[in-house]
Amino acid sequence: MLPVERRNVVWIGEAGPVVAAFLERRLWVKHLKIEEVDGVLDSARALIVAQQRGEFELLRRVFAECSQSALDRGVMVIALLESDVDFEEARRMRGALALGNLIQLEFVANLTDVAETIARATHEVGPSCGTVALTGDLSRLSSASQFLLTRAFHDCEAIQIEAIDGGFMSECALRVHGWLRASQVGPRPMPFFVKAGTLQEIATERQNYALYADHYIPFNLRPNLIPDRCVSGSGRALLVGNFVEDAISLRKALQSGQGSSAIFSLFENTLGGFRMQPFTPGNNPTKGLEGFVKDRCWAENIRADVAALATSLGLSRIPGALQDELVAVASKISYRRGPYHGDLHAGNPGPQPCRPRLSRRRK
């Protein structure tokens, strides 16, 4: 995948002394009217709106008419303000939008810093969309996620989408086969895995990879992320990496008689980096395990008819009382803190040996 060059900065409103700070960073400023913006967003890196002190009509129009389209294409949206009063009014206007803090507010006086931020925002911008034919199972994907696929695989003529089980913190998990538009090797790369989800879900997944997977799980026992294909929009984001072939679930391994070796390999090899150092530094034994129990017991959600059936079958105490007893016992237990697998169950797919999906939750 070749690097994506998006060096244009769309500027709406008052021109100001902008050229030098941007040219020094190989950013090309295009002064446009709001009606001309849609046609250039795919090649843009940032959208800046600047208006005279105390006037907000243009800012309001950009927020309402252009910001979501820009953000969906990975374009940074920045409002330049001249005074504290203007800044607070722009903050109020931004707060009324669902996009919220995705729109950046900056002072004109900090223009050089703004140019530097735009020039270095490789990850946040990402590739523009391409003319990609989407085929296969699209039923689990929102229209926003489908659009993001055209950005993540912008260099492909077509992609074949196959839904797979999994995706604890995501809209869905996919196996994607691509046909590259121009490659010196051939048009068919190895398949990719894709997770689609909210901005927060995917950001958490990426943080988990950086904190737990990259340095502690052997690279051949986990899918590896492809940062240049991980894209985000105004409300959705995609996590893209190499698909681990020959992946089977623990359940299938058990059914085929391979359960013992798969489980041994999971804990000794795949998760061995954690088992060698099970506790995070500086965490002495402490009490207070009741919070862990409360987060995982939901007695109040048990239907009355289910509780009644349990009582008729011999349950001597109501679910709420059992939960209270568990909490009371847990409050007296000392524990240490360390990372643990957040989605370890019989249906979690992995290679032979099994690969984990790591959670950032700790107890």
N, C-alpha and C positions, 0 to 999 in steps of 0.2 A: 504494500500500500504506500503510494507516494505521499509525501507531506502535502498538506492542503494549504495553499497560500491565499489568505484572505486579508488584504492590506488596505481595503477601502474603509474610510470613516465617513458616514453620512452625517452632514451637519445641516440642521434646520434652524432657522432664526437668525439672530444677530451674528454677523461674521466675527468681528473681533480679531485680535492679533494671534491667529491660531497656526499659521502655516509652518513657521520655523520649528516649533516644538514637535510637530508631527512628522515633518520631512526628515528631521534628524533620526527618527526611528522607523523610517521607511513606511510611513503611513500616508496614504493619499486622501486628502480631504475633498469631499464632493459637496458643494453647497446646493441644496435642492429645496424645492417646495414640498409641502406635505403630500400633495397629490402625486408627486413623482417618486415616492419612496418605494412602493411595492416592487417595482421592476428591478431594483438594485440590491435588495436585502440579501439575496443568495450569495453575492460576492462581497458583502460588507463584514466588517469586524466589529464595528460599533455604530450606534445611532446616538447622536448628541442633539439635544434640543436646548437652545439658548434664547432667552427673551429679555426684553428690557425690564429694568427694575420695576416691580409692582404690577406687571402685566402678566396674566396667567392663561389667557385664552388659547394661545398656541400650545402651551404646555398641556392644557386640558385635552386638546384635540389629539396630540401625539400619544398621551396616555391611553385615550379611548380608542383611537383608530389604528395606531401603528405598533404599540408596545407588544401585544401578544404575538402578532405575526413575526416581529423581530426576534423575540425571545424563543419562539418555536424553531427558528433557524439558527439559534446559537449566538445571535447578535447581542452584544452588551447594549443596554439602554441607559443613557446617562443624561440627567438634567443638570445644566449649569446654572447656578443661582448667584446673584450679586450681593445679597445681604442676608443677615440673620432672619429678618422678617420674611423675605422671600423663601428662605430655606424652610421655615416652619410651615408656611402655607403649602409649599410643595410636599412636605411630609404629610400634612393633613390630606391633601388630594391623593397622594399615593396610598395612604392608609385606607381610603375608601374603595380601593381596587382589590380584587382577588389576588392580583399578582404581587401585591405588597412589596417586600424588601428586595424582590428581584430587580427592581428599578433602582439605580444608584443616584444619589443626590450629591453633588459636588459644588464647591465654590469656584467661580471664575478665576479667582486669585491662585488656585491650585492647578492651573491648566497644565503645567509641565508634568506634575504628578499624574494627572489624568491620562496624558499621552503615554506615560511610562506604563501605567496599569493596562491600558489597551494593548500596547505592544507586547506585553508579557502574558496576556491572557490566552495562551494557546489552548489550554484545556477547556476553558469555559466556552470558547467559541466553537471549536471543532469544525468538521466539514460541513459544506453546504449540501443541499439536497441534490440528487441526481435523477436521471430518468431511468428508474429501476422498476422492472415488472415484478410485482409481488404475486406469487402463486402459492398454492398449498392451503393449509389450515389457518385462516385468518379470524376464525370465529371468536377466539379468546382475546383478540387485540382490539383496543380502542382505536378510533381514527387518528388520535394524536400519536399513539405508539406506532401505527403504520407509517405515519409521516416521518417519524424519527428513524424508522428502518431505511427510508430512502436517503437519509443523511449518513447513517452508519455504514451503509453499503453503496455509497454514491458512485464507487468505481466499478460496480457490477452492472451487467446488462439485465440480469434477472436474479432473483433469489427464490428458493423453494423453502417454505416454512413448514415445520413439523412440530406440533405441540408435544411436550413431554411432561411427565409427572415431576413435581417438585416446585420450588419457588416459595419457600416459607414466608419470605417478606417481599413478595412481588405480585404483580398482576398475573403473570404467567411465565413459564420457562419454555424455551424453544430450541430446537436444533435447526440450523439454517445452512442450506447448501447454496453456494454462490457461483455465478459464472462471471469471471472478471472480464472487463471490457478490453483491457490491454495488459498483457503479461508476457514477459520473456520466457516464462517457464511453461505456462499453459493456462487455460481458462478455468480449470476446476481445482480450487484450493481445497484443503481439508475442511470438513464442516466446522461451523462455529456454534457456540452456545450463546443464547441471548436471554436475559431476564428483563422484563418490562415492569415498571412500577412508578410510584410517585417519586418526586425529587428526594424526599427524605429517606424513603426505603432504599433507593439505589445509592445515595450518599453513604448510608449506614453500611450497605454491603461492601462498597469500595473501601471504607475505613476498616472494616473487618479483614479484608484481604491484606491491606497494608500492615495492620497491626499483628495479625495472627497467622496468615497463610504464607506470605512472601518469604519470611525468614525462618519459619518453623515447620513447614510441611514440604517434603521433597517435591520438586517441580513436576516429576513424572507421576505423582499421585494426586494431583489436583488440576483443575482447569486453570489456565493462566490468562489473565486479562490482557486485552489489546487496547491500551489507552486511547489510541487514535480513533477507534471505532465506538468508544463509550461516549454517548451524546446525551444532551439534556435540552428540554424545551421550557415552555412556560409552566407546565404542570406535571409532565411525565419525563422519564429518563430511561435510558437503556444501558445495561451492563453487557458487554460483549467480550468473549474470550474464546480460546481454543476448546473444542469439544473433546472430551475424553472418550475414546472409542471403547467398545466392549464393556460398557458400564452395565452392571446389573444391581438389583437391590439386594439387601441382606436377606429379605424374604426368599427371593429366588435362589440365592446361594444356599440357604438352609434347605429348601425343597430339593435341590439337586445334590445334596450331600456334601457341599463345600463350605458349610457354615463354620466349622471349627477353624479352618485355615483362613477364611475371610475375616473372622472376628480377631484371630491372633494377629493377622497382618494389619488390621485397622488400628489396633491399640499399640502394637510394637513398632510398626513402621510408619504408617501415616500420621498417627498422633504421638509418636515416640518423642518428638521434640518437646511436647508438653509434659509427658509423664516423667521425663528426666528432671523437670523443674516445676513441680505441681503447684507451688505457691508463689505468688508475686512477692517481690522483696519488701521487707519492712512490715509485713502483715503478721502480727502476733495473734495467737488464738484470742478470739473475742466472742462474747455472747450477743444474742439478738437475732437468732435464726428465724424468729417468728415472722419477720417480714418476707422471707423467702417462701414460707408456707402460705401466708395470706395471698401472695401474688399468684398462687397456683391452686388454691381451693376456692370453689365458687358454690358453696352450699346453697346460697340464696337463689341460684339459677336452676336448681333441680326442680322439675315439675312436680306438682302436688300428687298427681296420679302415680308417678314413679316412686316417690317417697312412700306413698301408701302401699304400693305393691311390695316394696322392700320390707316394710313393717309386717305385712301379712306373711312374709317368708321368713320372719325371725329377727329382723333388725330391731334391737332393743332401745336404740336411741335415735333421735331425729338427726338428720345430716348436720344441722347447725350446731348441735351439741358436740358431735364428733369433731367438727372443725375447730370449735373452741378448745377441746381437749388437746388436739394436735398442736395448736398455737401455744398453749400453756406448756406442753412438753418441750416444744422447739425453743421456747424462750430461755430454757436452762441449758441448752446445748452450746458448747463452744465450737467455733469453726474458724477456718482460714479462708482467704480469698484467692482465687486463681481463675484463669480462663477455662471454660468448659464448652463442649459441643452443644450448640443451641438447637439442633434439628436431627438428633440421632434417633432414628426409628427404623423399623424393618423395611419401610418402603423407600428410604433414601437411596437413590442410585449412586453407584460408584464403580470404579474399575475393579478388577480382581488383582490386587486387594482393593478394598472399598475406600472411597475418598470421602472426606467430611465436608459439611457446610458449617462454617464456624459462626458462632454468635459472639457479640461483644458483651453480652450479659455475663456478669461474674457473681459468683457467691462461693 
